[in-house]
Each structure stands twice: as structure tokens, then as C-alpha cells.
Amino acid sequence: MKQDFVLNSESGRYTEKSYRRNSVHMLPVVDWLSDLPESVSKTEFVEVQFKNTRKAYYRNVNHLPLEKGMKVAVEGNPGHDVGEVTLVGQLVLLHMKKCRIDIENFEARAIYRVATEVDLQRAEEAHALEHETMIKARKLAKDLQLEMKIGDVEYQGDGGKAIFYYIADGRVDFRQLIKVYAETFRIRVEMRQIGARQEAGRIGGTGPCGRELCCSTWMTRFSSVGTGAARLQNLSPNPQKLAGQCAKLKCCLNYEIPTYQEAVAKLPDRRIPLETLTATYYQFATDPLQGTITYSTDQRQAVNLEIISAERAKAIIEMNKRGEKPDDLGGIHTTMEGSELGYANVVGQDDVHRFDRRHGRNDRQGNRPDRRDNRPHNRPNNGSFDRQRRDRHE
């Protein structure tokens, strides 16, 4: 007999019904209130997900006993569409509030019924045409010399309408293109422009962190990411490392900005030098999270570097304001060749020549064998070689 698993934790009680992942594998939601009857009957709104990351909110006007993972037929424009229920109950209201939807004035479309075998078969036949339609749509757009890219095509469940997702740098006059699409595919056409981040979220993938892309798992709104976020976190200005699969700056650069801003606020002004009896020190580098500052005796180069804490730097600044100078900074002396200001390259991953190095035991300096001893001795020894060598020495 099959039993549903139950996982109890401090944040809630997860069951197989609430933890079951969406079949579309995009923007999964854990309904941690699914086992509470009063939560399910809290509202008639239901969250339904379609292809990839497209979600919409519908009203359960027929009071169907819906659960997460069920296929339903919903009202389309025109016709009907087939989607998967991803959330019901009170959490739907919280998600609508997160998406800034006015619940009182929101006119939601209706859920007709639980999808039948006929609905599912018809939707599967329509979705099977999406790839071929996308290839033809790209060729037609290219023939019209339009500066746009058709990223994806999504057919409605009844096959009477298709959404063409496109990417363009500017405004595109696709009125003629819509007529060509309607005549070629014999469907109702809807053009929807998306950005590079939305396209990456629809396609999905794995990031350099080893996890699924944030845009395809939980992000629904995209904030602009600037290069100032990388400079604030002292990240290397390498475009290949800062850019994601969408060729834009990674969204995760914004995650730790408030922490860094709070840490940077505790550091002294970088324009204020430190005066000692021996030299004048200028701020060279900072580590906001550790609260340390690296000072140099030259404004443009790394000379006589010393690492001190932010509290020690503020104390010296106060001494300089009173006209006093300490004997030295009292920090840790360092060089650029050694620890690289505290960031050691342990595995050599920042070196472009790391693939050219030999890591064999015999390739180290002092342990390299003499290759002349390993040469094959297949040369015939008839005495001529010895005579030539003797004549050369004479």
C-alpha cells in the first residue's frame, strides 16, 4: 500500500501533495498550507502555470476540488487553454500581492473544468507544432528584414492561437509580419516582447554556482543590475565571470548589496590619508566584510603595504586631527607577490595558463629526469659514429 511521505520541520509540514514539483520544471512552489482545509477555502483564486514560466491567476467559479498538479481547462482569448494548477488557497493571495495585483478590482478569467483526455490530447498535438512553427517564423521575420529574434512559440491548448515571444533592441513594426503569420499558420497571432533575462528564464539551465537559474526557479520580477554592484563588492571586472547565460550582469550581484553598503558605511573616507612619524599612508584597498583596510605609501602603486582594521584607521585619523602622529600604523606588512592582499589563489583558477602547466610528480623542478637516458638505442653501432666523434674532437 502506497503511503504519502510527511516531512516535519520548524517552518511547516510538507506532504507529497504540497512538495510535488511541477511537471514543467519552472518556478516551482511549495504549498506549505495545503493540508489546512480552512486555507484552501480562503479564496476562489487559483494559480495556473503554462509553458515554462508563464503563470496566470484564474477564478474557480464552479468550485471544483482542485489540488496542486491537476490539469485544468481555463478560459482563453478566444477559446480555451490547458494548464497545470500550481497553487490554491491562501498562498495565492500572497503571491498576487507580491505581484502587485489589486485583488478587489482584478477581473480574473474562469476555470471551466478539469482537463479531460480530449483536452490533453488536443493540447499535446498543438504543442508538438511549436518547434516547427518557431523555425518557420524566424525565416519569415528574416525575409521581411526585421531587427528581431523569435525566441519561442507557445500554442494555446485548443490550437487556435499562438504566442510568439521575440527579442528586439528597439521598437519593431510587425504589422505585416502578423498578417504573414496568420496566413501561413492559420491561427490567431499574439506578439509578446521579452528581454534577455526573461528568455534565459524560459529556456532554463544551470548557473556557475551549480544550482538552477534563479530566473527559472523563483524570480518573477527582474531588477536592473549595474557595474557599481561589482565594484562595491570588490569583484574582478571580468565580463565572462560577471555575465550570466543571458549575456547580462548576473542577478545575484544585487543580493548582497545591502550587506556591503552597511559594511562600507563603517569604513573611513578613502580620501583621508594617515600621517605617521615616518611616512604618509594612502588607502589602497578595502575588505568591507572583514573590516580591514590596506594602506600604501604611494597613491598610485602598492608600496610598503600595511593592513589595519577600520577602528585603528579611525583612531589614527582622530590623532591627526589633534596634531598627533603615531610611530607607525601598527598593522600587518604584506606584499603583492605573497597573499595578494589576503586573497590567495589556492587552485590557480584565475590563471589563463593553468591548462598549460604539467602537474606530474616528475615535472617539478629538481625532479625532472634526464630524457637522454630514455632514448631508444636502435642505432646500429658499426664504429662509424665513434670515428666521427673522435675526428671532430681532433
N, C-alpha and C positions, 0 to 999 in steps of 0.2 A: 504493500500500500504506500503510495507516494505521500510524503509529508512536506509541508511548506517550511522552509527554514526561517528562523526568527533570530535576529541579532539585536541584543540589548546593549545600549551604550548610554553615556551620560546625556547625549543630545536628543535621544529619542529611541523608538523601537522600529527597526526595519524588518519588513517581511518581504517575501518573494514578490508580492504584488506591487509593493512600493519601490523596491530596489531594481525591478526588472528593467533592463536597459532597452532603449528604443531600437527598433529594427533598422532605422535609418542611420543610426550611429552619429547623430549630430545633436548638439545641445541637449544632452541627457538631463533629466530632472529626477531627483529623489523625493517622492511624495511621502514625507515622514508623518503626515496626518491621515494616511489612507485607512488606518484601522479605527478611526473615530467616526461613528455614524453622524454625529452632530456636525462634524466638519464637512462631510460630503454634501449634506443637505443645506449648507450655508448659503449657496448661491446656485443659479442655473447656468452660469458661465462655465465653459469648458475650453481648455486649451487644446488645439488640434495642430499637429505638425504634418507638413507635406514633404516634398523632396528637399533633401539637405537641410538647410537652416531656416526655411520659410515656415513661420508659425502664424496662427490667427486665432482669434477668440470668437466662439460661437455660443448661441443660447440654446439650451436643452429645453425647447418648448414642449416637447412631448413627454418629458420626464422619464426618459429612458434610463435603465440601470446601467450606467456607463462606468467602466473601470479603465485604468491605465493600460495601454497596449491594444485596445479594441479598435478595429477598423470601422469607420463611420462614413456615411454619405451625407455631405453638407451642401448647403445652398451655394451655387456658383453664380457667375455673371457672364453669360447666361448658363443654364443647365445646372449640373451638379458636379461636385468634386469628391474625391475619396482621400481621406487622410487617416492619421493614427492619433488616438487620444493620448496625450502626454501628461495631462494634469486635470484633476477635478477637485471641487470643494473650495475650501477657504484659501488655499495657496494660490488659486487662480486670481483672486482679488489682489493678493500681494504682488503677484507678477504684473498685473495690469497697472497697479500703482507705480511699480518700478519703471514700467514703460511709459509713464506719464499719460495714461489714458483716463479721461473723465468718465468714470463708471456710470454716473447718473445720466449723462447725455450720450452715452455710447450706443449706437444703433448696430447691434450685432446680428449677423445672419443666423439662420436656424439650422439645426441638425435634423435632417429628415428621418434617418433610420440607421440601424446597424447595418453595415455593408453586407450585402448578400453575395452569393457565389457569382451571380451575373455581374454585379458591380465590380467585384475584384477582377474577374476575367477581362472585362471591358477596360478597366484601368491598366491592367498589365499589358494588353495589346497596344494601348495608347503610349505607354512609357517605352515600349520596345521601339517606337519610331523616333525617339528623341535624338539619338546619336546621328542617325542618317539625316534627320532634319537639320541638325546643327551644322553638319558638313556642307550641305547644300546652301544653307543660309549664309555661311561665310563666303561662299563663292559668289552668291548673288550680290552681297554687300560690296565685295571687291570689284565686281563688274560695274557697279554704279559709282566706283571711286569715292566711297565714303570713308572718312577717317574714324573708323570704329572697329571694334572686335566683338564678335558674338562669342560670349564665354560659355553659355549654357542655354538649353531649351528645356522647358518643363510643360508637358501636356496636362491638360485638365483630365479629371477622372473619366468623363464621358467622351473624351477625344474631340470635342467640338471647339476647343480653344487651346492656345499655346502661349506661354510667356517666354519672350526672347530676352535674355539678360545680355547686356552689352556694356562694354567699357570704352569710354572716349574721353579725351583730354578737354574737349570743349563741347559746344552745342552742335548737334547734328540734325540736319533736315532730312528725316527719314520718311516723309510722307509718300514719296514714290516707292520707297522700299517696302512699306506696309502693303501697298497695292500689289507689288510683285509677290510678296509672301502669301497674301490671301489668294491670289490666282494660282500660285504654284502648289501650295499645300492644301487648299480648300478648307481652311479653318479660320476662326476668328483670331486676330493677332493682337497681342499686347506687348509693347516695348517697355522694358524697365532697365534704367541705367543703374549700375552698381560701381563701386570703387574697387581698387586693387585689394584692399583688406577684405571686403565682402566676397570677392572672388576666391581668395585663399580660404575663407571660412566655408564656402560652399564646396570646394574641392576636398578640403581636409588634408591631413598629413601629420607628421611628427616633427617637432622642433628640435633644436640642438640640445635642449635640456632633457630629451628622452621622453617627453610627455606629448600628448596630442595638442594640437594648436589651440590656443585659448579662444580664437575666433570661431572655432568649430565645436567647442565643448561648453562654454558658459558665457562668453561675451556676446551681448546683444547691441551694445552701443559702443562706438569707436571714438576715442578722443584723439586729438592731434598730438603727435609726438615730435618734438623739436630736438635739435642738436644740443641745446642747452641742458637737456636731461643727461646726456652722456658726459658733458663737461662737468656738471655738478657732481657726478659720481666718479670722476677721475678715470673714465674708461678710455681705452685706446681709440683714437679716431680712425678706426679701420672700417670702411664701409661693408666689407664682407662679413665682419663679425657683428656689426650693429644692425644690419638689414635682415629681415625675415624672408620667408618664402614669397611674400608679396612684393619684394624688392623695395619695401618701405622700411622705415625705422621700426624696430620691434616694439610692440605694445607694452611689453614687460619693462621697458625703460621707465615708464611712468609709475610703476608700482611702489618703488622705494623713494620717490622724490620727497614726500613729506618727512620721512626719517632723515634724509640727508639735509634738507632745509633746516630742520631742527638742530641737527648736529653742527652745521656750518654757522648757525647763529651764535653758537657758543665759542667760536674761534675769534681771535682778534683781527683787526683790519690788516689785510696783507700789505697795505701801502705804508704801514708804520714800521720803520727799521728798529733794530735793537742795538743800543750803544753799550759797549763794554770798554774796559781799560785797554784792551789790545786791538780791537777791530770793531767795525760796524757790520752787522749781520742783516741780510735781507731775506724775506720769506721766499722760499724756493718751491716747496711742495707741501701739501697737507694730506692728512688722513682723518677725515671728519669722524668716522665711526670709532677709531681708536683715540681720537682727541689729541693727536700728535702733529707737530709742525716741523718741517725741515728747513733750516736756515743756511744761507751761503754768504760768504764774504764778498761775492761778486753778484751784481744784479742780473747778469746775462748767462753766467756759467756756473757750473757746480764746482765750487772751490771751498775747501775746508767745511764740508757739510757737518752739521750737528742737528740731532733730533731731540726736541724737548717737548714737554707737554704744554697744552694750551694754558693751564693755570700758571706754569712757570713763565711763559711768554707775557701773560698779563701782568705778572708781578714785576718783571723787568721793565715793562712799559711804564708802570706807575713809578718805579725808581728813577727812570729817565725824566719823567715829568718833574720830579723833585730835584733834578740836577745830580742825581747819584748814578754811578756806573758800577756794575759788579765786575769782579775779576774775569769771569768767563760766563758762558751760558749755563754751564753745568749739565750739558746734555751728553748724548752718545755720539761719538765721532763715527762717521761712515764714509764710504767711497762709492762711486757709481759702479765700479767694476765688481764690487762684492755682492751685497744683498739687494742692489737695485732699489734702494730706499725702502727696504722691508718687504718687497715683493719678489721672492726668489722664484726663478723659473725652474721648477723641480723636474718636470718631464721634458723640457725643451720644446713645448708645443708652440712657442712663439717664434721659433727659428725657421726661416724658409728653407734652410739647408738641412733640416733634420732628417729628410729622407735620403740624403746622400751619405750620411755617416754610416760607418760599419760598427756594429755593436758586438762583434765576435770577441772572444777572450784573447785570441792571438793577435788582434789588430791593435791592441793598446801599445802605447809607447814603451819600449823596453822588452816587450814580449813578442815582437814580430819575428817570425822565423826567417831564416835566410832562404829565399826562394831558389837560389842556385843549387842548394842541396837536394831540391825536389825535382830537378830537371831529369827527364828521361835520358838514359845513357844508351841511345840506339845508334850513335855514330860509330861507324866502323873504325877500328884502331889499327891502321896499317903502317903507322910510323910516319906518315906524311905530315900530320898535324904537329907532331913533336919537332920535326925538322924545320917547319915553317916558323914555329915559335923561337927555336934556337937561332935561326938566321936573323930574325927580327931583332933579337937582343944584341947580336953581334954588330 
